[in-house]
Amino acid sequence: MSSCPYSLFPPVNQGEGCRTVPLAGHVGFDSLPDQLVNKSVSQGFCFNILCVGETGLGKSTLMDTLFNTKFEGEPATHTQPGVQLRSSTYDLQESNVGLKLTIVSTVGFGDQINKEDSYKPIVEFIDAQFEAYLQEELKIRRVLHTYHDSRIHACLYFIAPTGHSLKSLDLVTMKKLDSKVNIIPIIAKSDAISKSELTKFKIKITSELVSNGVQIYQFPTDDESVAEINGTMNAHLPFAVIGSTEELKIGNKMMKARQYPWGTVQVENEAHCDFVKLREMLIRVNMEDLREQTHSRHYELYRRCKLEEMGFKDTDPDSKPFSLQETYEAKRNEFLGELQKKEEEMRQMFVQRVKEKEAELKEAEKELHEKFDRLKKLHQDEKKKLEDKKKSLDDEVNAFKQRKTAAELLQSQGSQAGGSQTLKRDKEKKNNPWLCTE
């Protein structure tokens, strides 16, 4: 008897295993690995690298050196207001194998005065790629075989060659990323410090990572074919690398190197740096393991947490397996209950607000009536005062007219009396001439 992890139909009895039976002749399913290889080669592969590090540490140059090409890109400045992630995808071809390579660079990382939240855009970007893949998985009609997987498979964390210790920004960022991505720490521009300082620096970095609980990617040793080389390479982490796209003639060969006044540093010379080790581990030996770890470890952790937030679980409180239908129905009923509760709360809130508004309107109406009454009374008082004043003026005008009439009458009477006396004197003079002589 032996266990059978895969079968066409689920076993009737979960405790019953599969039987091992001999074959009477060649069947042909031993060609499955070849079929898988041919199918994979025809579909091509994808690999996504995240380069995290401060501006000026040679991230772009190292990518050009690793893949022996010149990727298009603009140099970043130190004036970025925040951290931005710049993603570029390239189609590469080597022999008959196609690779869709995506390089994501952190522009402006470590350039701000306040570096407290510098890691957040990186975490959000990684989670966004996980979320996009999860949404594709949850679709009714999935096209995962043609879907461009943008999940980050490897994070090359560039450490400044200070020769002293890790910066707090580096520790915080790697701690936030270690559960989301495969971190491979590398010392950038390692030709800036001496070999003795470099050895001490590596020991210091490893010690700080362990003491702060930062989990970096360990090359797998469970596969016998690569166990020895991976075990040896794990002891060399973090890799001290140098990048250069300039080729110089050294001896009879053209080699990638950096020319200094004091000598030449060869990029592919293992006595000068660990570039060859990084290339071997990242591309030639463990690229598929990095892809597998991303899917089976980091993405599964994100997926599990996300589904648990949505209410999905593997077992109920009685340790019985949950069915998707039961979970969906329970979640749907819970959602409908919450919806009804919110609807009732909104209705009560609406009624309450209507009552409050009605009370406000009634109060405003009352105030308007009171104001109208006050204005009406004031108008009436003013009108009465004006009428009284008008009456008084009318009385004065009438009295004046009466006085005027009386005065005119007296004047006319006085004029008549004066005229009569003059006529009388004239008559007397006429009758008595002596009066005129006198």
C-alpha positions as CSV (number, residue, x, y, z in Angstrom):
1,M,0.0,0.0,0.0
2,S,1.1,3.6,-0.7
3,S,-0.6,7.0,-0.4
4,C,-2.0,8.5,-3.6
5,P,-2.1,12.3,-3.5
6,Y,-3.8,12.6,-6.9
7,S,-6.6,10.6,-8.5
8,L,-9.3,11.1,-11.1
9,F,-12.2,10.6,-8.6
10,P,-12.3,11.3,-4.9
11,P,-12.1,8.0,-2.8
12,V,-15.3,6.7,-1.3
13,N,-13.6,6.1,2.0
14,Q,-11.3,8.9,3.0
15,G,-9.2,6.5,5.1
16,E,-8.6,4.1,2.2
17,G,-5.4,4.5,0.2
18,C,-4.4,3.6,-3.3
19,R,-3.1,0.3,-4.3
20,T,0.2,-0.1,-6.2
21,V,-0.1,-2.4,-9.1
22,P,2.6,-3.5,-11.6
23,L,2.4,-2.8,-15.3
24,A,2.6,-5.6,-17.8
25,G,4.2,-3.4,-20.4
26,H,5.0,0.1,-21.5
27,V,2.1,2.5,-21.3
28,G,3.6,5.8,-22.2
29,F,2.8,8.2,-19.3
30,D,6.5,8.4,-18.6
31,S,6.5,11.0,-21.3
32,L,4.5,13.4,-19.1
33,P,7.6,15.4,-18.1
34,D,8.5,15.9,-21.7
35,Q,5.0,17.0,-22.5
36,L,5.1,19.4,-19.7
37,V,8.4,20.8,-20.8
38,N,7.2,21.2,-24.4
39,K,4.0,22.9,-23.3
40,S,5.8,25.3,-20.9
41,V,8.3,26.2,-23.6
42,S,5.6,26.9,-26.1
43,Q,3.7,29.1,-23.6
44,G,6.8,30.9,-22.4
45,F,7.6,32.0,-18.9
46,C,7.3,35.2,-16.9
47,F,9.5,36.5,-14.1
48,N,9.0,39.7,-12.1
49,I,11.8,41.4,-10.2
50,L,11.3,44.2,-7.6
51,C,14.4,46.4,-7.1
52,V,14.3,48.2,-3.8
53,G,17.0,50.6,-2.8
54,E,18.0,54.2,-2.5
55,T,18.6,56.4,-5.6
56,G,22.1,56.0,-7.1
57,L,22.9,52.5,-5.9
58,G,23.0,51.1,-9.4
59,K,19.7,49.2,-9.7
60,S,19.3,49.8,-13.4
61,T,22.9,49.1,-14.2
62,L,22.7,45.7,-12.3
63,M,19.6,44.7,-14.3
64,D,21.3,45.5,-17.5
65,T,24.3,43.5,-16.5
66,L,22.3,40.5,-15.2
67,F,20.3,40.1,-18.5
68,N,23.2,41.2,-20.7
69,T,21.1,43.9,-22.5
70,K,20.3,47.5,-22.2
71,F,16.8,48.2,-20.8
72,E,15.3,51.5,-21.6
73,G,14.8,53.8,-18.6
74,E,15.3,57.4,-17.4
75,P,17.7,58.1,-14.6
76,A,15.9,59.0,-11.3
77,T,16.6,62.2,-9.4
78,H,16.7,62.9,-5.7
79,T,13.8,65.4,-5.9
80,Q,10.9,63.0,-5.8
81,P,8.2,64.1,-3.3
82,G,7.4,60.5,-2.4
83,V,8.2,56.9,-3.4
84,Q,6.9,55.8,-6.8
85,L,7.0,52.4,-8.4
86,R,8.0,52.3,-12.0
87,S,7.2,49.0,-13.8
88,S,8.6,48.0,-17.2
89,T,7.9,44.7,-19.1
90,Y,10.2,43.3,-21.7
91,D,10.0,40.2,-24.0
92,L,13.3,38.3,-24.0
93,Q,14.3,35.3,-26.1
94,E,17.2,32.9,-25.4
95,S,17.5,29.9,-27.7
96,N,13.9,28.7,-28.0
97,V,12.8,29.9,-24.6
98,G,10.8,33.1,-24.2
99,L,10.7,35.1,-21.0
100,K,8.4,38.0,-20.2
101,L,10.5,40.0,-17.7
102,T,9.0,42.7,-15.6
103,I,11.3,45.0,-13.7
104,V,9.8,47.2,-11.0
105,S,12.0,49.9,-9.5
106,T,11.4,52.1,-6.5
107,V,11.9,55.7,-7.6
108,G,12.6,58.2,-4.8
109,F,13.1,55.5,-2.1
110,G,15.0,57.0,0.8
111,D,15.2,60.5,-0.6
112,Q,12.7,62.1,1.7
113,I,13.5,63.8,5.0
114,N,10.6,61.8,6.7
115,K,11.2,58.2,5.7
116,E,8.6,56.8,8.1
117,D,6.1,55.6,5.5
118,S,8.6,54.9,2.6
119,Y,7.7,51.2,2.6
120,K,3.9,51.7,2.3
121,P,3.8,52.3,-1.5
122,I,5.9,49.1,-2.0
123,V,3.6,47.0,0.2
124,E,0.5,48.4,-1.5
125,F,1.9,47.6,-4.9
126,I,2.7,44.0,-4.0
127,D,-0.8,43.6,-2.5
128,A,-2.3,45.1,-5.6
129,Q,-0.7,42.4,-7.8
130,F,-1.9,39.7,-5.4
131,E,-5.4,41.2,-5.5
132,A,-5.5,41.3,-9.3
133,Y,-4.5,37.6,-9.5
134,L,-7.1,36.7,-6.8
135,Q,-9.8,38.5,-8.7
136,E,-8.9,36.7,-11.9
137,E,-9.1,33.4,-10.0
138,L,-12.5,34.2,-8.6
139,K,-14.0,35.0,-12.0
140,I,-16.6,32.6,-13.4
141,R,-14.7,32.5,-16.7
142,R,-11.0,32.4,-15.9
143,V,-8.2,32.8,-18.4
144,L,-5.2,32.1,-16.2
145,H,-3.3,30.4,-19.0
146,T,-3.2,33.7,-20.9
147,Y,-3.3,36.0,-17.9
148,H,-0.1,38.1,-17.4
149,D,1.0,37.2,-13.9
150,S,2.3,40.4,-12.3
151,R,3.1,39.1,-8.9
152,I,6.6,39.9,-7.7
153,H,8.7,36.7,-7.7
154,A,12.0,38.2,-6.3
155,C,12.9,41.3,-4.4
156,L,16.5,42.4,-4.8
157,Y,17.1,44.7,-1.8
158,F,20.0,47.0,-2.5
159,I,22.0,47.9,0.6
160,A,24.3,50.9,0.6
161,P,28.0,50.0,1.1
162,T,28.5,51.9,4.3
163,G,30.6,49.2,5.9
164,H,28.9,49.8,9.3
165,S,25.4,48.5,9.7
166,L,21.9,48.5,8.2
167,K,19.9,51.6,8.3
168,S,16.7,51.7,10.2
169,L,14.8,52.3,6.9
170,D,16.3,49.0,5.5
171,L,15.3,47.0,8.6
172,V,11.8,48.4,8.7
173,T,11.2,47.9,5.0
174,M,12.5,44.3,4.8
175,K,10.5,43.4,7.9
176,K,7.3,44.7,6.2
177,L,8.1,42.8,3.0
178,D,9.4,39.4,4.2
179,S,5.9,37.9,4.4
180,K,4.9,39.1,1.0
181,V,7.9,38.6,-1.3
182,N,11.2,36.6,-1.6
183,I,13.9,39.0,-0.4
184,I,17.4,38.6,-1.6
185,P,19.6,41.2,0.1
186,I,22.6,42.5,-1.9
187,I,25.4,45.0,-1.1
188,A,25.4,47.4,-4.0
189,K,28.6,49.0,-5.4
190,S,30.7,46.7,-3.2
191,D,33.9,47.9,-4.7
192,A,33.5,51.0,-2.5
193,I,34.8,49.2,0.6
194,S,37.8,46.9,1.2
195,K,37.6,43.1,1.4
196,S,38.1,43.0,5.1
197,E,35.4,45.7,5.7
198,L,33.1,43.8,3.3
199,T,33.5,40.5,5.3
200,K,32.7,42.3,8.5
201,F,29.8,44.1,6.9
202,K,28.2,40.9,5.7
203,I,28.5,39.4,9.2
204,K,26.9,42.5,10.7
205,I,24.1,42.5,8.2
206,T,23.3,38.8,8.8
207,S,23.3,39.4,12.6
208,E,21.0,42.4,12.4
209,L,18.6,40.5,10.1
210,V,18.4,37.6,12.5
211,S,18.1,39.7,15.7
212,N,15.2,41.7,14.1
213,G,13.4,38.7,12.8
214,V,13.7,39.5,9.2
215,Q,13.1,36.4,7.0
216,I,15.1,36.6,3.8
217,Y,14.8,34.0,1.0
218,Q,16.8,30.9,1.6
219,F,17.9,28.9,-1.5
220,P,16.2,25.5,-1.2
221,T,18.2,22.5,-0.1
222,D,15.5,19.8,-0.3
223,D,16.3,19.0,-4.0
224,E,19.4,16.8,-4.0
225,S,20.5,18.1,-7.4
226,V,21.0,21.6,-6.1
227,A,21.2,21.1,-2.4
228,E,25.0,21.4,-2.2
229,I,25.3,24.5,-4.3
230,N,22.3,26.2,-2.6
231,G,23.6,25.4,0.8
232,T,27.0,26.9,0.0
233,M,25.4,30.0,-1.5
234,N,23.1,30.6,1.5
235,A,26.3,31.1,3.5
236,H,27.4,33.9,1.1
237,L,24.3,36.0,1.6
238,P,24.1,39.0,1.3
239,F,25.8,39.0,-2.1
240,A,28.3,41.8,-2.7
241,V,27.8,42.9,-6.3
242,I,29.1,45.3,-8.9
243,G,27.3,46.2,-12.2
244,S,28.7,47.5,-15.4
245,T,27.7,47.4,-19.1
246,E,31.1,48.6,-20.2
247,E,33.4,46.0,-21.7
248,L,37.2,46.2,-21.4
249,K,39.8,44.1,-23.0
250,I,41.5,42.1,-20.3
251,G,44.2,39.8,-21.7
252,N,42.7,38.4,-24.9
253,K,39.1,38.7,-23.9
254,M,36.5,41.4,-23.7
255,M,34.9,41.4,-20.2
256,K,32.5,43.5,-18.3
257,A,34.5,45.6,-15.9
258,R,34.9,49.0,-14.2
259,Q,38.0,51.0,-14.8
260,Y,39.5,53.0,-12.0
261,P,42.8,54.9,-11.7
262,W,44.1,52.3,-9.3
263,G,43.0,49.3,-11.4
264,T,40.2,47.3,-13.0
265,V,37.3,45.5,-11.2
266,Q,35.9,42.6,-13.2
267,V,32.2,42.0,-12.8
268,E,32.3,38.3,-13.6
269,N,35.4,37.6,-11.5
270,E,34.3,35.9,-8.3
271,A,37.5,37.1,-6.6
272,H,36.3,40.7,-7.1
273,C,32.5,40.4,-6.4
274,D,29.5,38.0,-6.0
275,F,27.8,38.9,-9.3
276,V,28.3,35.4,-10.8
277,K,26.8,33.9,-7.6
278,L,23.8,36.2,-7.8
279,R,23.2,35.3,-11.4
280,E,23.5,31.6,-10.8
281,M,21.2,31.6,-7.9
282,L,18.6,34.0,-9.2
283,I,18.4,33.0,-12.9
284,R,20.1,29.7,-13.6
285,V,19.2,27.6,-10.6
286,N,16.3,28.9,-8.5
287,M,14.1,31.0,-10.8
288,E,11.4,28.4,-10.8
289,D,11.6,27.9,-7.1
290,L,11.2,31.7,-6.6
291,R,8.0,31.5,-8.8
292,E,6.7,28.5,-6.9
293,Q,7.4,30.1,-3.5
294,T,5.6,33.3,-4.6
295,H,2.5,31.2,-5.5
296,S,2.5,28.6,-2.8
297,R,3.7,30.7,0.2
298,H,3.2,34.4,-0.2
299,Y,0.2,34.5,-2.5
300,E,-1.5,31.7,-0.5
301,L,-1.0,33.7,2.7
302,Y,-2.6,36.7,1.1
303,R,-5.4,34.6,-0.4
304,R,-6.2,32.9,2.9
305,C,-6.3,36.2,4.9
306,K,-8.4,37.8,2.2
307,L,-10.9,34.9,2.1
308,E,-11.1,34.8,5.9
309,E,-11.9,38.5,5.9
310,M,-14.7,37.7,3.5
311,G,-16.0,35.0,6.0
312,F,-14.8,31.9,4.3
313,K,-13.2,29.2,6.5
314,D,-12.1,25.6,6.0
315,T,-14.0,24.2,9.1
316,D,-16.9,25.3,11.2
317,P,-16.7,25.6,15.1
318,D,-17.3,21.9,15.3
319,S,-14.3,21.2,13.1
320,K,-16.5,20.0,10.3
321,P,-15.6,21.0,6.7
322,F,-17.4,23.9,5.3
323,S,-19.0,23.6,1.9
324,L,-18.8,26.6,-0.4
325,Q,-22.6,26.6,-0.8
326,E,-23.2,26.7,2.9
327,T,-20.6,29.4,3.4
328,Y,-22.1,31.4,0.6
329,E,-25.6,31.1,2.0
330,A,-24.4,32.0,5.5
331,K,-22.5,35.0,4.2
332,R,-25.5,36.0,2.0
333,N,-27.9,35.8,4.9
334,E,-25.5,37.8,7.1
335,F,-25.1,40.4,4.4
336,L,-28.9,40.6,3.9
337,G,-29.3,40.9,7.7
338,E,-26.8,43.7,7.8
339,L,-28.4,45.4,4.8
340,Q,-31.9,45.3,6.5
341,K,-30.4,46.6,9.7
342,K,-28.7,49.4,7.9
343,E,-31.9,50.1,5.9
344,E,-33.9,50.3,9.2
345,E,-31.3,52.5,10.7
346,M,-31.4,54.8,7.6
347,R,-35.2,54.8,7.8
348,Q,-35.2,55.8,11.4
349,M,-32.6,58.4,10.8
350,F,-34.6,59.7,7.9
351,V,-37.8,59.9,10.1
352,Q,-35.8,61.6,12.9
353,R,-34.3,64.1,10.5
354,V,-37.8,64.8,9.0
355,K,-39.2,65.4,12.5
356,E,-36.2,67.6,13.3
357,K,-36.7,69.5,10.1
358,E,-40.5,69.9,10.7
359,A,-39.8,71.2,14.2
360,E,-37.2,73.7,12.8
361,L,-39.8,74.8,10.1
362,K,-42.5,75.2,12.7
363,E,-40.2,77.2,14.9
364,A,-39.2,79.3,12.0
365,E,-42.9,79.7,11.0
366,K,-43.7,80.8,14.6
367,E,-40.9,83.3,14.6
368,L,-42.2,84.7,11.3
369,H,-45.7,85.0,12.6
370,E,-44.4,86.8,15.7
371,K,-42.3,89.1,13.6
372,F,-45.3,89.8,11.3
373,D,-47.5,90.6,14.3
374,R,-44.8,92.9,15.7
375,L,-44.5,94.7,12.3
376,K,-48.2,94.8,11.9
377,K,-48.7,96.4,15.4
378,L,-45.8,98.8,14.7
379,H,-47.4,99.7,11.4
380,Q,-50.8,100.3,13.0
381,D,-49.2,102.5,15.7
382,E,-47.3,104.5,13.1
383,K,-50.5,104.8,11.1
384,K,-52.4,106.1,14.1
385,K,-49.7,108.6,14.9
386,L,-49.8,109.8,11.3
387,E,-53.6,110.1,11.3
388,D,-53.5,112.0,14.6
389,K,-50.8,114.3,13.2
390,K,-52.8,114.8,10.0
391,K,-55.9,115.6,12.1
392,S,-54.0,118.1,14.1
393,L,-52.6,119.7,11.0
394,D,-56.0,119.8,9.4
395,D,-57.4,121.5,12.5
396,E,-54.6,124.0,12.4
397,V,-55.2,124.7,8.7
398,N,-58.9,125.2,9.4
399,A,-58.2,127.5,12.3
400,F,-55.8,129.5,10.1
401,K,-58.3,129.8,7.3
402,Q,-60.9,131.0,9.8
403,R,-58.5,133.6,11.2
404,K,-57.6,134.6,7.6
405,T,-61.2,135.0,6.6
406,A,-61.9,137.1,9.7
407,A,-58.9,139.3,9.1
408,E,-59.9,139.8,5.5
409,L,-63.5,140.7,6.6
410,L,-62.2,143.2,9.1
411,Q,-59.9,144.7,6.6
412,S,-62.7,145.1,4.0
413,Q,-65.0,146.6,6.6
414,G,-62.2,149.1,7.6
415,S,-61.7,150.0,4.0
416,Q,-65.4,150.7,3.5
417,A,-65.6,152.9,6.7
418,G,-62.6,155.0,5.5
419,G,-64.1,155.6,2.1
420,S,-67.4,156.8,3.6
421,Q,-65.6,159.4,5.8
422,T,-63.7,160.8,2.8
423,L,-66.9,161.2,0.8
424,K,-68.5,162.9,3.7
425,R,-65.7,165.5,4.0
426,D,-65.8,166.1,0.3
427,K,-69.5,166.8,0.4
428,E,-69.1,169.1,3.4
429,K,-66.4,171.1,1.6
430,K,-68.6,171.4,-1.4
431,N,-71.4,172.7,0.6
432,N,-69.3,175.1,2.7
433,P,-66.7,177.1,0.5
434,W,-65.3,178.7,3.6
435,L,-63.9,175.5,4.7
436,C,-61.8,175.3,1.5
437,T,-60.4,178.8,2.1
438,E,-59.4,178.0,5.4
